[in-house]
Amino acid sequence: MNIKKNIPFFLTLRTKFILCIGIIVSLSYALLLYRTSQLQDELIIAQTKEQARMLFRYIRLPRQWVADHNGLFILKKEGVESNPFLSLPVITDKAGNQYVMRNPAMVTRELSNYSEQEGQGRFRVTSLHPVNPANAADAYEQKAMISFQQGALEAAAVFNSPTGRVVRFVAPLNVESSCLECHATQGYQHDDIIGALSITIPIAWADSMIRENKNSLFVVGLVSVFLVTAVLFLLLDTLVTGRISKLSAAMKSFPDKEPDPELLPSGHDEIAMLSAHFDHLCRRLNQSREELEKNRNQACFNEKMASLGILSAGIAHEVNNPLAGMLNCVKAMGENPENRELHQRYLPLINKGLKQIEQTMRQLLNFGRTEPLQQRKVDADGLIRECFELLSCKLKDIEVRLILELPRDIILDAEALKQIIVNIGLNSIQAMTETGGTLTVTGSCRGTRLTLTFQDTGSGIAAEHLPHIFDPFFTTKGVGEGTGLGLAVTYSLVQRMGGTIAVESHPGQGTQFVVTLPTG
């Protein structure tokens, strides 16, 4: 399983989380800014419309006053022109002073001029059938007055102008009793809609304020998003990613290094619970590993003792033969204590027999010794030959060919290699016990790899048994001929030494084991 050591920054959980939160906050502020702008715009327009209604009511008052007093006469002077559309545009008093008449429409127009000069908007009287062409309705005013005839009470809309947006408000003007003196001749009756008062109020100043508010909200939004992102980054790094990194480092170092409880995330949240579970898992794994190592060592020892028992049965006659000869020599020497010639002939024979027994016992003791795995310089060639000398008692009708090209000093575990060679050798010898045959052992060392090949001419292994030969307690031998642990222990030892073991076999064509071990 491949584990990536370095995750790109843009794929880290922290980056994804911060990016998502930043997008959500940004969208929220954008929606808030948009909706605030809408509300401000709607509020300004609503306030402007209410201002137009108030202005309409205020304008109606002087118009009503002028109508109730049958017009307003002002002294004629430069710049004060008469209204040619009135029946009595000018009057003269006894002193010869001339006065021009101002009807409600003219009063409204002149008040609009004053209002427009003050920047407060403009207004005028308009009609679908004006007496004065200057009061002719434009397209919007015509549409509004048509709607008044259908029952509408007012009309308002927002328009763009060269100086900015304006709110246009149009309300109907009804014929009052005081108005009939002038307008009755035009066919109007009391309460008829004679025209409308059109009011235009600029709101460019409000648009400027709205833009300033938008800019302010935009800056505040940017600062808020940055602060929120920074705070979230620090919090996430402190509460989540930093603690996860510590836990990840502890997981990565295990089992080579035990996790330090003081460095693991603590607290009462989910990460702390995960850390506690990991610590508990490490303890359980360590306990299981110790038990597995103990059981494995015991299995190795049991298999070694079983192999030793098998070897001992075959070696017994190797010890008994020289022992019987030495006993005969000792008996003869005891019966003839004065025969020095007999003593000189038998003493070398006794010495040779003792040395043969000593060598056999030393081989058995070396094989039976149990030591932990440890690397050291080994004469692999001599070790392999020594193992097959130990197996020589089992080689009835079996020829062993050793083709070894090994240097004298190879760094590996000698005791593990001994057991691997004996276990595979015994397995091959037992496959040829009934028919005899040849066991060819080839050894070579290339670089830092030692390769041993065991090729026998035995009965081979059936295809259905081949996947299970390394399983513990699996054996096809008869009762008392094998424990089913030999190849399982061999596989375990090869794995512990960091090597590989492969097998190829066909029924009736023999079996080949290839063991590859690292050296150095």
C-alpha positions in Angstrom: 0.0 0.0 0.0 1.4 3.3 -1.1 0.9 6.3 1.3 1.5 9.8 0.0 3.9 11.6 2.3 3.1 15.1 1.2 -0.4 16.4 0.3 -0.5 19.4 -2.0 -1.5 22.6 -0.2 -4.7 23.0 -2.2 -5.9 19.5 -1.4 -5.4 19.7 2.4 -8.5 19.5 4.6 -7.6 22.9 6.1 -7.5 24.6 2.7 -10.7 23.0 1.5 -12.5 24.0 4.7 -11.2 27.6 4.7 -12.0 27.9 1.0 -15.6 26.7 1.5 -16.1 28.9 4.5 -14.6 31.9 2.6 -17.0 31.2 -0.3 -20.0 30.9 2.0 -19.1 34.1 3.9 -18.4 36.0 0.7 -21.7 34.9 -0.9 -23.5 35.8 2.3 -22.0 39.3 2.3 -22.7 39.7 -1.4 -26.3 38.8 -0.8 -26.5 41.1 2.2 -24.9 44.0 0.2 -27.3 43.4 -2.7 -30.3 43.2 -0.5 -29.2 46.3 1.6 -28.8 48.3 -1.6 -32.3 47.2 -2.7 -33.8 48.2 0.6 -32.0 51.5 0.6 -33.2 52.2 -3.0 -36.8 51.2 -2.1 -36.7 53.3 1.0 -35.4 56.4 -0.9 -38.0 56.0 -3.6 -40.8 55.5 -1.0 -39.7 58.5 0.9 -39.5 60.6 -2.3 -43.0 59.5 -3.2 -44.3 60.5 0.2 -42.5 63.9 -0.2 -44.2 64.3 -3.6 -47.6 63.6 -2.0 -46.9 66.2 0.7 -45.7 68.7 -1.9 -48.9 68.0 -3.9 -51.0 68.8 -0.9 -49.0 72.0 -0.2 -49.3 73.2 -3.8 -53.1 72.6 -3.8 -53.5 75.1 -1.0 -52.2 78.2 -2.8 -54.0 77.1 -5.9 -57.2 76.8 -4.0 -56.6 80.2 -2.4 -56.1 81.8 -5.8 -59.1 80.1 -7.2 -61.3 81.1 -4.3 -60.3 84.7 -4.8 -60.9 84.7 -8.5 -57.3 85.0 -9.3 -54.4 87.0 -8.1 -53.4 90.4 -9.5 -49.9 91.6 -9.3 -48.4 94.9 -10.3 -47.1 94.8 -13.9 -43.5 95.6 -14.2 -40.5 94.5 -16.2 -40.4 90.7 -16.4 -44.0 90.3 -15.4 -45.9 89.4 -18.4 -49.7 89.0 -18.8 -51.4 85.7 -19.6 -52.9 85.9 -23.1 -55.2 82.9 -22.5 -57.2 84.7 -19.8 -60.4 86.7 -20.5 -59.2 89.5 -18.3 -55.4 89.4 -18.4 -54.8 93.1 -17.3 -56.7 95.6 -15.3 -55.9 99.3 -14.6 -56.7 101.2 -11.4 -57.8 104.9 -11.1 -54.2 105.9 -10.6 -53.2 104.3 -13.9 -51.3 101.4 -12.5 -51.7 98.1 -14.5 -52.1 94.8 -12.8 -51.7 91.4 -14.5 -53.9 88.5 -13.4 -52.4 85.2 -12.2 -54.6 82.2 -12.3 -53.8 78.9 -10.4 -51.9 77.4 -13.3 -49.6 80.4 -13.6 -49.1 80.6 -9.9 -48.1 76.9 -9.9 -45.7 77.4 -12.8 -43.9 80.3 -11.2 -43.7 78.5 -7.8 -42.1 75.6 -9.7 -39.4 78.0 -11.1 -38.5 79.0 -7.5 -38.5 75.4 -6.4 -36.3 74.3 -9.3 -33.8 77.1 -8.6 -33.5 75.8 -5.0 -32.9 72.3 -6.2 -36.1 71.0 -4.7 -37.6 69.6 -7.9 -40.1 71.0 -10.3 -43.8 70.7 -10.9 -46.4 71.9 -13.3 -50.1 71.7 -14.3 -50.8 69.6 -17.3 -53.9 68.4 -19.1 -55.1 66.3 -22.0 -56.9 69.3 -23.4 -54.8 72.3 -22.4 -55.8 75.9 -23.1 -52.1 76.9 -22.9 -49.9 74.7 -25.2 -47.2 74.9 -22.6 -49.3 72.7 -20.3 -49.6 69.9 -22.9 -49.0 66.5 -21.3 -45.9 64.4 -22.2 -46.2 60.6 -22.8 -45.9 59.6 -19.1 -48.4 62.3 -18.0 -50.9 61.2 -20.7 -50.7 57.6 -19.5 -51.2 58.7 -15.9 -54.2 60.9 -16.7 -55.8 58.1 -18.7 -55.4 55.8 -15.6 -57.1 58.6 -13.5 -60.1 58.3 -15.7 -60.1 54.6 -15.0 -60.1 55.1 -11.2 -56.4 55.4 -10.3 -55.6 58.0 -7.6 -52.0 58.7 -8.4 -49.1 57.6 -10.6 -45.4 57.4 -9.7 -42.3 56.1 -11.5 -38.5 56.4 -11.5 -36.7 57.8 -14.6 -33.2 58.5 -15.7 -32.2 62.0 -16.6 -29.0 63.7 -17.7 -28.5 64.8 -14.1 -29.3 61.5 -12.5 -32.4 59.6 -11.5 -35.7 61.4 -10.8 -39.0 60.4 -9.3 -42.0 61.5 -11.2 -45.3 61.9 -9.4 -48.6 62.7 -11.0 -51.9 63.3 -9.2 -55.3 64.4 -10.6 -56.7 67.9 -10.2 -60.5 68.1 -9.9 -62.8 71.0 -10.8 -63.8 72.9 -7.7 -66.8 75.3 -7.5 -64.5 78.3 -7.7 -63.0 76.9 -10.9 -66.3 76.8 -12.8 -66.2 80.5 -13.5 -63.4 80.0 -15.9 -63.7 76.3 -17.0 -67.5 75.9 -17.2 -67.3 77.4 -20.8 -65.0 74.4 -21.6 -67.7 71.9 -20.7 -66.3 70.9 -17.3 -68.6 70.2 -14.4 -68.0 70.1 -10.7 -65.5 67.3 -9.6 -64.4 66.5 -13.1 -60.7 65.8 -13.7 -59.5 68.9 -15.4 -55.9 67.9 -15.5 -53.1 66.8 -13.2 -50.3 68.2 -11.2 -47.0 66.6 -12.4 -44.1 66.7 -9.8 -40.5 65.8 -10.6 -38.1 65.3 -7.6 -34.4 64.5 -8.2 -32.8 61.7 -6.2 -29.2 61.9 -7.5 -28.1 62.9 -4.0 -29.7 59.7 -2.6 -28.0 57.6 -5.3 -24.7 59.2 -4.3 -25.3 58.2 -0.6 -26.3 54.7 -1.7 -23.0 54.3 -3.6 -21.0 55.5 -0.7 -22.9 53.0 1.6 -22.2 50.2 -1.0 -18.5 51.0 -1.0 -18.4 51.1 2.8 -20.3 47.8 3.0 -17.9 46.3 0.4 -14.8 47.3 2.4 -16.4 46.1 5.6 -17.3 42.8 3.9 -13.7 42.3 2.6 -12.3 43.0 6.0 -14.8 40.7 7.7 -14.1 37.9 5.2 -10.4 38.3 5.8 -10.8 38.3 9.6 -13.2 35.4 9.6 -10.8 33.4 7.3 -7.8 34.2 9.5 -9.6 33.3 12.7 -10.9 30.1 11.2 -7.5 29.3 9.9 -5.9 29.7 13.3 -8.8 27.8 15.1 -8.7 25.0 12.6 -4.9 24.8 12.8 -5.0 24.8 16.6 -8.0 22.6 17.2 -8.1 20.2 14.2 -5.3 20.0 11.7 -2.4 20.6 14.1 -3.7 17.8 16.4 -4.4 15.5 13.5 -0.9 16.1 12.3 0.4 15.0 15.7 -1.8 11.9 15.6 -0.7 11.2 12.0 3.0 11.5 13.0 2.4 9.1 15.9 0.6 6.6 13.6 3.4 6.9 11.0 6.2 6.2 13.6 4.4 3.2 15.1 5.5 0.4 15.6 9.1 1.5 15.3 8.5 4.1 17.9 6.0 4.0 20.7 3.5 6.9 20.7 4.3 9.5 23.4 1.0 10.1 25.4 2.2 13.6 26.2 2.5 14.5 22.5 -0.9 12.9 21.5 -3.9 15.2 21.2 -5.7 15.5 24.6 -9.1 16.9 25.7 -12.6 15.7 25.5 -13.5 16.1 21.9 -13.7 13.7 19.0 -10.0 14.0 18.1 -9.0 13.3 21.7 -11.2 10.2 21.7 -9.6 9.1 18.4 -6.2 9.6 20.0 -7.2 7.6 23.0 -8.5 4.8 20.8 -5.2 4.9 18.8 -3.2 4.6 22.1 -5.3 1.7 23.2 -4.9 0.1 19.8 -1.1 0.4 20.0 -1.1 -1.3 23.4 -3.2 -4.1 22.1 -1.1 -4.5 19.0 2.1 -4.6 21.1 0.5 -7.2 23.4 -0.6 -9.2 20.3 2.8 -8.8 18.7 4.5 -10.1 21.9 2.2 -13.1 22.1 2.7 -13.8 18.4 6.5 -13.6 18.7 6.3 -15.9 21.7 4.1 -18.4 19.9 6.3 -18.1 16.8 9.5 -18.7 18.8 7.7 -21.7 20.5 6.7 -23.1 17.1 10.2 -22.7 15.8 11.5 -24.5 18.9 9.0 -27.2 18.7 9.8 -27.8 15.0 13.5 -27.8 15.7 13.0 -30.4 18.5 10.8 -32.4 16.1 13.5 -32.3 13.5 16.1 -33.1 16.1 14.1 -36.1 17.1 13.9 -37.3 13.5 17.6 -36.8 13.1 18.4 -38.5 16.5 16.6 -41.6 15.4 18.8 -41.8 12.3 22.0 -40.8 14.1 21.6 -43.4 16.8 23.3 -46.1 14.8 26.1 -43.6 13.9 26.9 -43.4 17.6 26.2 -47.0 18.4 28.6 -48.4 15.7 31.8 -46.7 17.0 30.6 -47.1 20.6 30.2 -50.9 20.2 33.7 -51.1 18.6 35.2 -49.1 21.5 33.5 -51.3 24.1 35.1 -54.4 22.4 38.5 -52.7 22.4 38.2 -51.8 26.1 37.0 -55.4 26.9 40.0 -56.9 25.0 42.4 -54.5 26.7 40.9 -55.3 30.1 41.4 -59.1 29.5 45.0 -58.5 28.3 46.4 -55.8 30.6 50.0 -56.8 29.9 49.7 -56.9 26.1 51.2 -53.6 25.1 51.0 -54.4 21.4 47.2 -54.8 21.7 46.9 -51.5 23.6 48.9 -49.6 21.0 46.6 -51.0 18.3 43.3 -50.4 20.1 44.0 -46.9 21.6 44.0 -45.0 18.2 40.7 -46.8 17.3 39.1 -45.7 20.6 40.3 -42.1 20.0 38.9 -42.1 16.5 35.6 -43.4 17.7 35.4 -40.8 20.5 36.1 -38.0 18.0 33.4 -39.2 15.7 30.9 -39.3 18.5 32.1 -35.9 19.7 31.6 -34.4 16.2 28.1 -35.9 15.9 27.0 -34.6 19.3 28.4 -31.1 18.6 26.4 -30.9 15.4 23.2 -31.9 17.3 23.9 -29.4 20.0 24.6 -26.6 17.5 21.3 -27.3 15.8 19.3 -27.5 19.0 20.6 -24.2 20.3 17.9 -21.5 20.4 19.1 -17.9 19.8 17.3 -14.7 18.8 17.8 -13.5 15.3 21.0 -11.5 14.9 23.1 -10.5 12.0 26.8 -11.5 12.0 29.5 -12.7 9.6 28.9 -16.3 8.7 30.8 -18.9 6.6 27.7 -19.8 4.5 29.5 -22.5 2.5 30.7 -24.3 5.6 27.4 -23.9 7.4 25.5 -25.5 4.5 27.9 -28.4 4.3 27.7 -28.9 8.1 23.9 -29.0 7.9 24.0 -31.7 5.2 26.6 -33.7 7.2 24.0 -33.6 10.0 21.4 -34.9 7.5 23.7 -37.6 6.2 22.1 -40.3 8.4 18.9 -39.9 6.4 20.5 -40.1 3.0 19.8 -43.8 2.2 19.9 -44.1 -1.6 19.9 -40.3 -1.9 22.7 -38.3 -3.4 23.3 -34.7 -2.3 25.0 -32.4 -4.8 26.3 -29.1 -3.4 27.1 -26.5 -6.0 28.1 -23.5 -3.9 29.7 -20.3 -5.1 29.6 -18.4 -1.8 32.2 -16.1 -0.2 33.5 -17.1 3.2 32.0 -14.1 5.1 28.3 -13.3 4.6 26.4 -11.1 7.0 23.1 -12.8 8.0 21.6 -14.8 10.9 23.3 -18.2 11.1 20.8 -20.0 13.4 17.9 -19.0 11.2 19.7 -20.1 8.0 20.6 -23.5 9.6 16.9 -24.2 10.4 15.8 -23.1 6.9 18.4 -25.5 5.3 17.5 -28.4 7.6 13.8 -28.0 7.2 13.8 -27.8 3.4 16.5 -30.5 3.2 14.4 -32.9 5.4 11.3 -32.1 3.3 13.2 -33.0 0.1 14.8 -36.1 1.6 11.4 -37.4 2.9 10.0 -36.9 -0.6 12.7 -39.3 -2.0 12.8 -41.9 0.9 11.0 -44.7 -0.9 12.4 -44.2 -4.4 15.8 -42.6 -3.7 17.0 -39.8 -5.9 19.2 -36.7 -6.1 19.0 -33.4 -4.1 20.9 -30.6 -5.8 21.6 -27.5 -3.7 22.8 -24.4 -5.6 24.1 -21.3 -3.8 25.1 -17.9 -5.2 25.5 -14.4 -3.9 24.8 -11.4 -6.2 25.3 -8.0 -4.6 23.4 -8.0 -1.3 21.2 -11.1 -2.1 21.9 -14.7 -1.2 20.0 -17.2 -3.3 19.7 -20.9 -2.4 18.0 -23.4 -4.7 16.9 -26.9 -3.5 16.0 -29.2 -6.4 14.9 -32.8 -5.6 13.8 -35.6 -7.9 11.1 -36.8 -5.5 7.4 -37.4 -5.9 6.5 -33.7 -6.2 3.5 -31.9 -4.7 -0.1 -32.1 -6.0 -1.5 -28.9 -7.5 -4.3 -28.7 -4.9 -1.8 -29.0 -2.0 0.7 -26.5 -3.4 -1.1 -23.3 -2.1 -1.2 -24.8 1.5 2.3 -26.1 2.0 3.3 -23.1 4.1 0.2 -23.3 6.3 0.9 -24.4 9.9 0.1 -28.1 10.6 -0.5 -28.9 7.0 1.1 -32.2 6.0 0.6 -35.0 3.6 2.9 -37.4 5.6 1.7 -40.2 7.7 1.1 -40.1 11.4 4.4 -39.7 13.3 6.4 -38.7 10.2 5.9 -34.9 10.3 4.4 -32.1 12.4 3.2 -29.9 9.5 5.3 -27.0 11.0 8.5 -27.3 9.1 7.7 -25.3 6.0 5.5 -22.9 8.0 8.4 -22.1 10.3 10.7 -21.8 7.3 8.4 -19.3 5.7 8.1 -17.3 8.9 11.9 -17.2 9.3 12.4 -16.1 5.7 9.9 -13.3 6.2 11.5 -12.2 9.4 14.9 -12.0 7.6 13.4 -9.8 4.9 13.7 -12.5 2.2 11.4 -14.5 -0.1 10.7 -18.1 -0.7 9.1 -19.6 -3.8 8.2 -23.2 -4.7 7.6 -25.0 -8.0 6.5 -28.6 -8.2 4.8 -31.1 -10.5 3.7 -34.6 -9.4 6.3 -37.2 -10.3 8.8 -34.5 -11.5 10.2 -33.3 -8.2 10.1 -30.0 -6.3 12.2 -26.9 -6.4 12.5 -24.4 -3.5 14.2 -21.0 -4.1 15.1 -19.0 -1.1 16.4 -15.4 -1.5 17.8 -13.6 1.6 19.3 -10.1 2.0 22.9 -9.9 3.3 24.9 -7.1 4.8 
